[in-house]
Amino acid sequence: MINIKNNIEYLCKYHNCTFKLVKGKYSLYYRCPKYEFQYRKPGEKVCTNSVSLKVLDQIGDEIEKLYNDGLLRVGHCGKYRNIKYKVQVVSRNYIEVLITNMDKKKEDF
């Protein structure tokens, strides 16, 4: 079995950019860098797409199982609690996953 979880990159579905680890009031979590002014263009809206470490770990477990079983494909979609995800890239050593927090954004894949 390959431990692919360390090679999964999680991206904001809306901006296709890698989530940034930040310190919240109570714990660490990942959020879209477009939340911060320094990463946005003038007039661009704040992106509130975010996800907890615990949820990403669960999604990573599911993706790793599918990968090791040979069932993971580009376009695979799933949901864990309020987080929807879609696999965008699958290669031998790398996986990209688009993430959307349905509590923050009401659009679908």
Secondary structure as UniProt FT lines:
FT   HELIX           5..7
FT   STRAND          8..12
FT   TURN            13..15
FT   STRAND          20..23
FT   STRAND          28..31
FT   HELIX           33..35
FT   HELIX           37..39
FT   TURN            42..43
FT   STRAND          50..52
FT   HELIX           53..68
FT   TURN            69..70
FT   TURN            74..75
FT   STRAND          77..80
FT   TURN            81..82
FT   STRAND          83..90
FT   STRAND          95..101
FT   TURN            102..104
//
